[in-house]
Amino acid sequence: MDSITLLQFTLSSVLLTPLSQLRMKLWNKYKVTSIPSLVFVDASTGKVVCRNGLLVVRDDPKGLEFPWGPKPFAEVVAGPLLRNNRQTADGTSLEGHYVGVYFSAHWCPPCRSLTRVLVESYQTVKEAGQKFEIVFVSADRSEESFKQYFSEMPWLAVPYSDEGRRSRLNRLYGIQGIPTLILLDTEGHMISRQGRVEVLNDPECRLFPWHPRPVLELSESNAVQLHEGPCLVLFVDAEEEGELEPAKELIQPIAEKIMAKYKAKEEEMPLLFFVAGEVR
């Protein structure tokens, strides 16, 4: 298919064969967390064209939109957006704002827990005078469930009836599970895929807009990232919380160097860095 390479991940990909190590490297490189997964890659550059190829095949079976490259957020989100007070806004109202694209559903208990925290964070950031907006992209199973869930949210939402736009946003960010909060800067460029972790780790919103940090302190809320790819964890025998700082400073230069390298290539970090210690 021209210069597009298809990488299909199925259960056979993890069988113990002579190629199993290479296969696991591919799983880690493309951050595959569930199967089946279909990833489209530009063979000439090695960059990911689309992480959620299964949705592409479903939505565009005739390949009319080939080569399925990523489109700007403003183009994908364009159209009417809802507020729970029955007012509407347009996608252009997001211009100049930091944006959180929130993939969630009422039937998902972790989603509901995150929503309660996110409402407080949203209000804190808005009260501080920051231009911040959230767009809810529902994965609910009915419009009634969507309406019930959205009634708890003070931000915007893509209409439930607009399944095509919801699907395109899922495709744009390669969503493989919920809840997921994608953070965007004022130009619509991605700041982080880990908005959920950032919000939970910063209830006072002091680090808004939550740019990625080279080294994190391992916690209950961010431990989920250990399952998403290779991680380096430096364990410290810490008696007090402040004793983690020297450990963080030790690996910070290495992490910063790797982060800068991959940011220049517009690629995600291949390795996450943590420090951890049991505070007595």
PEDA-V90042 format. One record per residue. N is the residue number from 0. RES is the residue in one letter. SS is DSSP state (A for helix, B for strand, O for the rest). PSI is psi in whole degrees, -180 to 180 (NA if undefined). BURIAL is # if it has 24 or more other C-alpha atoms within 12 Angstrom, else .. Layout:
BEGIN
n=N res=RES ss=SS psi=PSI burial=BURIAL
n=N res=RES ss=SS psi=PSI burial=BURIAL
END
This chain:
BEGIN
n=0 res=M ss=O psi=71 burial=.
n=1 res=D ss=O psi=-130 burial=.
n=2 res=S ss=O psi=12 burial=.
n=3 res=I ss=B psi=127 burial=.
n=4 res=T ss=B psi=137 burial=#
n=5 res=L ss=B psi=129 burial=#
n=6 res=L ss=B psi=110 burial=#
n=7 res=Q ss=B psi=126 burial=#
n=8 res=F ss=B psi=121 burial=#
n=9 res=T ss=O psi=180 burial=.
n=10 res=L ss=A psi=-32 burial=.
n=11 res=S ss=A psi=-18 burial=.
n=12 res=S ss=A psi=-17 burial=#
n=13 res=V ss=A psi=7 burial=.
n=14 res=L ss=O psi=147 burial=.
n=15 res=L ss=O psi=93 burial=.
n=16 res=T ss=O psi=171 burial=.
n=17 res=P ss=O psi=-20 burial=.
n=18 res=L ss=O psi=7 burial=.
n=19 res=S ss=A psi=-37 burial=.
n=20 res=Q ss=A psi=-43 burial=.
n=21 res=L ss=A psi=-40 burial=.
n=22 res=R ss=A psi=-41 burial=#
n=23 res=M ss=A psi=-33 burial=#
n=24 res=K ss=A psi=-40 burial=.
n=25 res=L ss=A psi=-41 burial=#
n=26 res=W ss=A psi=-45 burial=#
n=27 res=N ss=A psi=-43 burial=#
n=28 res=K ss=A psi=-42 burial=#
n=29 res=Y ss=O psi=11 burial=#
n=30 res=K ss=O psi=49 burial=#
n=31 res=V ss=O psi=122 burial=#
n=32 res=T ss=O psi=-6 burial=#
n=33 res=S ss=O psi=160 burial=#
n=34 res=I ss=O psi=153 burial=.
n=35 res=P ss=O psi=150 burial=.
n=36 res=S ss=B psi=145 burial=#
n=37 res=L ss=B psi=118 burial=#
n=38 res=V ss=B psi=132 burial=#
n=39 res=F ss=B psi=130 burial=#
n=40 res=V ss=B psi=139 burial=#
n=41 res=D ss=B psi=111 burial=.
n=42 res=A ss=O psi=-25 burial=.
n=43 res=S ss=O psi=-26 burial=.
n=44 res=T ss=O psi=-21 burial=.
n=45 res=G ss=O psi=1 burial=.
n=46 res=K ss=O psi=148 burial=#
n=47 res=V ss=B psi=129 burial=#
n=48 res=V ss=B psi=-43 burial=#
n=49 res=C ss=B psi=128 burial=#
n=50 res=R ss=O psi=-27 burial=#
n=51 res=N ss=O psi=64 burial=#
n=52 res=G ss=A psi=-25 burial=#
n=53 res=L ss=A psi=-38 burial=#
n=54 res=L ss=A psi=-35 burial=#
n=55 res=V ss=A psi=-49 burial=#
n=56 res=V ss=A psi=-38 burial=#
n=57 res=R ss=A psi=-44 burial=.
n=58 res=D ss=A psi=-25 burial=.
n=59 res=D ss=O psi=63 burial=.
n=60 res=P ss=O psi=-23 burial=.
n=61 res=K ss=O psi=0 burial=.
n=62 res=G ss=O psi=29 burial=.
n=63 res=L ss=O psi=-25 burial=.
n=64 res=E ss=O psi=10 burial=.
n=65 res=F ss=O psi=137 burial=.
n=66 res=P ss=O psi=22 burial=#
n=67 res=W ss=O psi=32 burial=#
n=68 res=G ss=O psi=159 burial=#
n=69 res=P ss=O psi=141 burial=#
n=70 res=K ss=O psi=159 burial=.
n=71 res=P ss=O psi=146 burial=.
n=72 res=F ss=A psi=-43 burial=#
n=73 res=A ss=A psi=-35 burial=#
n=74 res=E ss=A psi=-40 burial=.
n=75 res=V ss=A psi=-38 burial=#
n=76 res=V ss=A psi=-8 burial=#
n=77 res=A ss=O psi=134 burial=#
n=78 res=G ss=O psi=-179 burial=.
n=79 res=P ss=B psi=143 burial=#
n=80 res=L ss=B psi=150 burial=#
n=81 res=L ss=B psi=153 burial=#
n=82 res=R ss=O psi=156 burial=#
n=83 res=N ss=O psi=0 burial=.
n=84 res=N ss=O psi=16 burial=.
n=85 res=R ss=O psi=4 burial=.
n=86 res=Q ss=O psi=160 burial=.
n=87 res=T ss=B psi=157 burial=.
n=88 res=A ss=B psi=171 burial=#
n=89 res=D ss=B psi=156 burial=.
n=90 res=G ss=A psi=-27 burial=#
n=91 res=T ss=A psi=-18 burial=.
n=92 res=S ss=A psi=-12 burial=#
n=93 res=L ss=A psi=-9 burial=#
n=94 res=E ss=O psi=134 burial=.
n=95 res=G ss=O psi=6 burial=.
n=96 res=H ss=O psi=148 burial=#
n=97 res=Y ss=B psi=141 burial=#
n=98 res=V ss=B psi=137 burial=#
n=99 res=G ss=B psi=123 burial=#
n=100 res=V ss=B psi=112 burial=#
n=101 res=Y ss=B psi=111 burial=#
n=102 res=F ss=B psi=117 burial=#
n=103 res=S ss=B psi=170 burial=#
n=104 res=A ss=O psi=149 burial=#
n=105 res=H ss=O psi=-32 burial=#
n=106 res=W ss=O psi=-8 burial=.
n=107 res=C ss=O psi=108 burial=.
n=108 res=P ss=A psi=-44 burial=.
n=109 res=P ss=A psi=-30 burial=.
n=110 res=C ss=A psi=-46 burial=#
n=111 res=R ss=A psi=-38 burial=#
n=112 res=S ss=A psi=-43 burial=.
n=113 res=L ss=A psi=-39 burial=#
n=114 res=T ss=A psi=-41 burial=#
n=115 res=R ss=A psi=-42 burial=#
n=116 res=V ss=A psi=-41 burial=#
n=117 res=L ss=A psi=-34 burial=#
n=118 res=V ss=A psi=-44 burial=#
n=119 res=E ss=A psi=-41 burial=#
n=120 res=S ss=A psi=-42 burial=#
n=121 res=Y ss=A psi=-47 burial=#
n=122 res=Q ss=A psi=-37 burial=#
n=123 res=T ss=A psi=-46 burial=.
n=124 res=V ss=A psi=-42 burial=#
n=125 res=K ss=A psi=-41 burial=.
n=126 res=E ss=A psi=-24 burial=.
n=127 res=A ss=O psi=0 burial=.
n=128 res=G ss=O psi=11 burial=.
n=129 res=Q ss=O psi=146 burial=.
n=130 res=K ss=O psi=97 burial=#
n=131 res=F ss=B psi=134 burial=#
n=132 res=E ss=B psi=152 burial=#
n=133 res=I ss=B psi=140 burial=#
n=134 res=V ss=B psi=116 burial=#
n=135 res=F ss=B psi=126 burial=#
n=136 res=V ss=B psi=106 burial=#
n=137 res=S ss=B psi=142 burial=#
n=138 res=A ss=O psi=26 burial=#
n=139 res=D ss=O psi=163 burial=#
n=140 res=R ss=O psi=-3 burial=.
n=141 res=S ss=O psi=159 burial=.
n=142 res=E ss=A psi=-31 burial=.
n=143 res=E ss=A psi=-43 burial=.
n=144 res=S ss=A psi=-40 burial=.
n=145 res=F ss=A psi=-49 burial=#
n=146 res=K ss=A psi=-41 burial=#
n=147 res=Q ss=A psi=-44 burial=.
n=148 res=Y ss=A psi=-44 burial=#
n=149 res=F ss=A psi=-24 burial=#
n=150 res=S ss=O psi=-17 burial=.
n=151 res=E ss=O psi=-4 burial=#
n=152 res=M ss=O psi=135 burial=#
n=153 res=P ss=O psi=7 burial=#
n=154 res=W ss=O psi=-160 burial=#
n=155 res=L ss=B psi=164 burial=#
n=156 res=A ss=B psi=148 burial=#
n=157 res=V ss=B psi=132 burial=#
n=158 res=P ss=O psi=137 burial=#
n=159 res=Y ss=O psi=-34 burial=#
n=160 res=S ss=O psi=-18 burial=.
n=161 res=D ss=O psi=70 burial=.
n=162 res=E ss=A psi=-34 burial=.
n=163 res=G ss=A psi=-44 burial=.
n=164 res=R ss=A psi=-38 burial=#
n=165 res=R ss=A psi=-42 burial=#
n=166 res=S ss=A psi=-41 burial=#
n=167 res=R ss=A psi=-35 burial=#
n=168 res=L ss=A psi=-38 burial=#
n=169 res=N ss=A psi=-42 burial=#
n=170 res=R ss=A psi=-41 burial=#
n=171 res=L ss=A psi=-39 burial=#
n=172 res=Y ss=A psi=8 burial=#
n=173 res=G ss=O psi=46 burial=#
n=174 res=I ss=O psi=125 burial=#
n=175 res=Q ss=O psi=-6 burial=#
n=176 res=G ss=O psi=162 burial=#
n=177 res=I ss=O psi=153 burial=#
n=178 res=P ss=O psi=143 burial=#
n=179 res=T ss=B psi=132 burial=#
n=180 res=L ss=B psi=111 burial=#
n=181 res=I ss=B psi=129 burial=#
n=182 res=L ss=B psi=131 burial=#
n=183 res=L ss=B psi=149 burial=#
n=184 res=D ss=O psi=-175 burial=#
n=185 res=T ss=O psi=-10 burial=.
n=186 res=E ss=O psi=2 burial=.
n=187 res=G ss=O psi=8 burial=#
n=188 res=H ss=O psi=148 burial=#
n=189 res=M ss=B psi=130 burial=#
n=190 res=I ss=B psi=-48 burial=#
n=191 res=S ss=B psi=148 burial=#
n=192 res=R ss=O psi=-9 burial=#
n=193 res=Q ss=O psi=40 burial=#
n=194 res=G ss=A psi=-36 burial=#
n=195 res=R ss=A psi=-50 burial=#
n=196 res=V ss=A psi=-43 burial=#
n=197 res=E ss=A psi=-44 burial=#
n=198 res=V ss=A psi=-44 burial=#
n=199 res=L ss=A psi=-32 burial=#
n=200 res=N ss=A psi=-9 burial=#
n=201 res=D ss=O psi=66 burial=#
n=202 res=P ss=O psi=-23 burial=#
n=203 res=E ss=O psi=0 burial=.
n=204 res=C ss=O psi=32 burial=#
n=205 res=R ss=O psi=-25 burial=.
n=206 res=L ss=O psi=7 burial=.
n=207 res=F ss=O psi=136 burial=#
n=208 res=P ss=O psi=26 burial=#
n=209 res=W ss=O psi=53 burial=#
n=210 res=H ss=O psi=148 burial=#
n=211 res=P ss=O psi=140 burial=#
n=212 res=R ss=O psi=143 burial=#
n=213 res=P ss=O psi=-39 burial=#
n=214 res=V ss=B psi=134 burial=#
n=215 res=L ss=B psi=152 burial=#
n=216 res=E ss=B psi=124 burial=#
n=217 res=L ss=O psi=129 burial=#
n=218 res=S ss=O psi=172 burial=.
n=219 res=E ss=O psi=-35 burial=.
n=220 res=S ss=O psi=-31 burial=.
n=221 res=N ss=O psi=1 burial=#
n=222 res=A ss=A psi=-21 burial=#
n=223 res=V ss=A psi=-26 burial=.
n=224 res=Q ss=A psi=-18 burial=#
n=225 res=L ss=A psi=-21 burial=.
n=226 res=H ss=A psi=-1 burial=.
n=227 res=E ss=O psi=1 burial=#
n=228 res=G ss=O psi=-178 burial=#
n=229 res=P ss=O psi=138 burial=.
n=230 res=C ss=B psi=148 burial=#
n=231 res=L ss=B psi=122 burial=#
n=232 res=V ss=B psi=119 burial=#
n=233 res=L ss=B psi=111 burial=#
n=234 res=F ss=B psi=136 burial=.
n=235 res=V ss=O psi=137 burial=#
n=236 res=D ss=O psi=83 burial=.
n=237 res=A ss=O psi=131 burial=.
n=238 res=E ss=O psi=-24 burial=.
n=239 res=E ss=O psi=154 burial=.
n=240 res=E ss=A psi=-37 burial=.
n=241 res=G ss=A psi=-17 burial=.
n=242 res=E ss=A psi=-8 burial=.
n=243 res=L ss=A psi=-19 burial=#
n=244 res=E ss=A psi=-46 burial=.
n=245 res=P ss=A psi=-37 burial=.
n=246 res=A ss=A psi=-40 burial=#
n=247 res=K ss=A psi=-42 burial=#
n=248 res=E ss=A psi=-28 burial=.
n=249 res=L ss=A psi=-43 burial=.
n=250 res=I ss=A psi=-5 burial=#
n=251 res=Q ss=A psi=-46 burial=#
n=252 res=P ss=A psi=-37 burial=.
n=253 res=I ss=A psi=-47 burial=.
n=254 res=A ss=A psi=-41 burial=#
n=255 res=E ss=A psi=-39 burial=.
n=256 res=K ss=A psi=-45 burial=.
n=257 res=I ss=A psi=-41 burial=#
n=258 res=M ss=A psi=-44 burial=#
n=259 res=A ss=A psi=-39 burial=.
n=260 res=K ss=A psi=-47 burial=.
n=261 res=Y ss=A psi=-27 burial=.
n=262 res=K ss=A psi=-38 burial=.
n=263 res=A ss=A psi=-30 burial=.
n=264 res=K ss=O psi=2 burial=.
n=265 res=E ss=O psi=41 burial=.
n=266 res=E ss=O psi=158 burial=.
n=267 res=E ss=O psi=154 burial=#
n=268 res=M ss=O psi=132 burial=#
n=269 res=P ss=O psi=-10 burial=#
n=270 res=L ss=O psi=132 burial=#
n=271 res=L ss=B psi=146 burial=#
n=272 res=F ss=B psi=133 burial=#
n=273 res=F ss=B psi=153 burial=#
n=274 res=V ss=B psi=145 burial=#
n=275 res=A ss=B psi=146 burial=#
n=276 res=G ss=O psi=147 burial=#
n=277 res=E ss=O psi=112 burial=.
n=278 res=V ss=O psi=121 burial=.
n=279 res=R ss=O psi=NA burial=.
END
